[in-house]
Amino acid sequence: MSNGKVREATLEDLPAVIVLEQDLIRTDAPGDPYLVRTPMQQEMEEQFRKVITGDWGVCLVAEHGDQVIGYLSGGIKDSPRWRPARATEIHALFVRDGFRNVGIGAQLVDTFVRWSRERGAQVVEVGAFASNARGLQFYERMGFRPTMVHLELPL
Ligand SMILES: CC(C)(COP(=O)(O)OP(=O)(O)OC[C@H]1O[C@@H](n2cnc3c(N)ncnc32)[C@H](O)[C@@H]1OP(=O)(O)O)[C@@H](O)C(=O)NCCC(=O)NCCS
């Protein structure tokens, strides 16, 4: 990545991260009629505040100059008793249009993988919409493989 760096977010980054999260929510899974596209700003802030200040999670930001142009949030996952892998999970990953395809997403994921290893994780999990071919291809390129597939019957 040219002229950029990935670091852990501080509370000062909250407004910038929320703008990116809103972009993600607005553009993810186009056409899905059930997605809440306008979540409560206050709830979102509260959620990020917890991730940034808690030791069970992390919010990473990618900077270009003094601009935040990408983020990843994730944390330790409670695995089910029937599959007790020590896992972390990526909750959200977004790189602003215009800054994609130069390795920023990979750098965010690599940093999260390092964070996960340092906490003794055996696997890193992530969920993505089946319609997000670009996102799925990205994760496969990063070494992720499907385990469970979530199916839905429209009624
Ligand atoms: C998915 C997403 C985070 C990837 O971010 P990104 O910064 O573009 O990712 P990278 O640049 O690391 O990798 C993207 C592609 O560019 C290629 N690439 C990486 N570094 C490169 C470089 N220096 N030069 C040219 N190409 C490069 C990679 O091979 C990769 O190819 P792929 O699409 O076949 O996997 C981004 O597209 C995005 O925000 N999408 C919308 C939200 C989303 O789908 N999030 C994930 C699901 S929740």
The ligand as an SDF file (V2000), in Angstrom:
LIG
                    3D

 48 50  0  0  0  0  0  0  0  0999 V2000
  -13.3940   -6.5630    0.0670 C   0  0  0  0  0  0  0  0  0  0  0  0
  -12.5450   -5.3030    0.2560 C   0  0  0  0  0  0  0  0  0  0  0  0
  -12.4360   -4.9880    1.7400 C   0  0  0  0  0  0  0  0  0  0  0  0
  -11.1490   -5.5740   -0.2950 C   0  0  0  0  0  0  0  0  0  0  0  0
  -10.3500   -4.4420   -0.0210 O   0  0  0  0  0  0  0  0  0  0  0  0
   -9.1250   -4.0400   -0.9580 P   0  0  0  0  0  0  0  0  0  0  0  0
   -8.3530   -2.9970   -0.2670 O   0  0  0  0  0  0  0  0  0  0  0  0
   -9.6040   -3.7590   -2.3160 O   0  0  0  0  0  0  0  0  0  0  0  0
   -8.3130   -5.4120   -0.9340 O   0  0  0  0  0  0  0  0  0  0  0  0
   -6.8700   -5.7160   -1.5640 P   0  0  0  0  0  0  0  0  0  0  0  0
   -6.4240   -4.5710   -2.3800 O   0  0  0  0  0  0  0  0  0  0  0  0
   -6.0160   -6.1990   -0.4820 O   0  0  0  0  0  0  0  0  0  0  0  0
   -7.1930   -6.9320   -2.4860 O   0  0  0  0  0  0  0  0  0  0  0  0
   -8.1340   -6.7860   -3.5220 C   0  0  0  0  0  0  0  0  0  0  0  0
   -7.6320   -7.3480   -4.8130 C   0  0  0  0  0  0  0  0  0  0  0  0
   -6.5830   -6.5330   -5.2810 O   0  0  0  0  0  0  0  0  0  0  0  0
   -5.4550   -7.3310   -5.5470 C   0  0  0  0  0  0  0  0  0  0  0  0
   -4.3080   -6.5860   -5.0450 N   0  0  0  0  0  0  0  0  0  0  0  0
   -3.8530   -6.5840   -3.7900 C   0  0  0  0  0  0  0  0  0  0  0  0
   -2.7460   -5.8020   -3.6990 N   0  0  0  0  0  0  0  0  0  0  0  0
   -2.5470   -5.2950   -4.9340 C   0  0  0  0  0  0  0  0  0  0  0  0
   -1.6030   -4.4240   -5.4940 C   0  0  0  0  0  0  0  0  0  0  0  0
   -0.5820   -3.9250   -4.7500 N   0  0  0  0  0  0  0  0  0  0  0  0
   -1.7290   -4.0860   -6.7790 N   0  0  0  0  0  0  0  0  0  0  0  0
   -2.7450   -4.5860   -7.5300 C   0  0  0  0  0  0  0  0  0  0  0  0
   -3.6640   -5.4360   -7.0590 N   0  0  0  0  0  0  0  0  0  0  0  0
   -3.5590   -5.7980   -5.7820 C   0  0  0  0  0  0  0  0  0  0  0  0
   -5.6260   -8.6050   -4.8040 C   0  0  0  0  0  0  0  0  0  0  0  0
   -5.0690   -9.6740   -5.5470 O   0  0  0  0  0  0  0  0  0  0  0  0
   -7.0950   -8.7310   -4.6810 C   0  0  0  0  0  0  0  0  0  0  0  0
   -7.6130   -9.4780   -5.7440 O   0  0  0  0  0  0  0  0  0  0  0  0
   -8.9460  -10.3650   -5.5370 P   0  0  0  0  0  0  0  0  0  0  0  0
  -10.1020   -9.4500   -5.7390 O   0  0  0  0  0  0  0  0  0  0  0  0
   -8.8490  -11.3840   -6.6080 O   0  0  0  0  0  0  0  0  0  0  0  0
   -8.9380  -10.9180   -4.1460 O   0  0  0  0  0  0  0  0  0  0  0  0
  -13.1340   -4.0840   -0.5130 C   0  0  0  0  0  0  0  0  0  0  0  0
  -13.3590   -4.4500   -1.8320 O   0  0  0  0  0  0  0  0  0  0  0  0
  -14.4390   -3.5600    0.0800 C   0  0  0  0  0  0  0  0  0  0  0  0
  -14.4400   -2.7220    0.9860 O   0  0  0  0  0  0  0  0  0  0  0  0
  -15.5910   -4.0690   -0.4190 N   0  0  0  0  0  0  0  0  0  0  0  0
  -16.9110   -3.6450    0.0560 C   0  0  0  0  0  0  0  0  0  0  0  0
  -17.2060   -4.2090    1.4440 C   0  0  0  0  0  0  0  0  0  0  0  0
  -17.0230   -5.7050    1.5200 C   0  0  0  0  0  0  0  0  0  0  0  0
  -17.3550   -6.4320    0.6060 O   0  0  0  0  0  0  0  0  0  0  0  0
  -16.4600   -6.1750    2.6650 N   0  0  0  0  0  0  0  0  0  0  0  0
  -16.1630   -7.5840    2.8620 C   0  0  0  0  0  0  0  0  0  0  0  0
  -17.3340   -8.3880    3.1990 C   0  0  0  0  0  0  0  0  0  0  0  0
  -18.0120   -7.9850    4.7830 S   0  0  0  0  0  0  0  0  0  0  0  0
  1  2  1  0
  2  3  1  0
  2  4  1  0
  2 36  1  0
  4  5  1  0
  5  6  1  0
  6  7  2  0
  6  8  1  0
  6  9  1  0
  9 10  1  0
 10 11  2  0
 10 12  1  0
 10 13  1  0
 13 14  1  0
 14 15  1  0
 15 16  1  0
 15 30  1  0
 16 17  1  0
 17 18  1  0
 17 28  1  0
 18 19  1  0
 18 27  1  0
 19 20  2  0
 20 21  1  0
 21 22  1  0
 21 27  2  0
 22 23  1  0
 22 24  2  0
 24 25  1  0
 25 26  2  0
 26 27  1  0
 28 29  1  0
 28 30  1  0
 30 31  1  0
 31 32  1  0
 32 33  2  0
 32 34  1  0
 32 35  1  0
 36 37  1  0
 36 38  1  0
 38 39  2  0
 38 40  1  0
 40 41  1  0
 41 42  1  0
 42 43  1  0
 43 44  2  0
 43 45  1  0
 45 46  1  0
 46 47  1  0
 47 48  1  0
M  END
$$$$
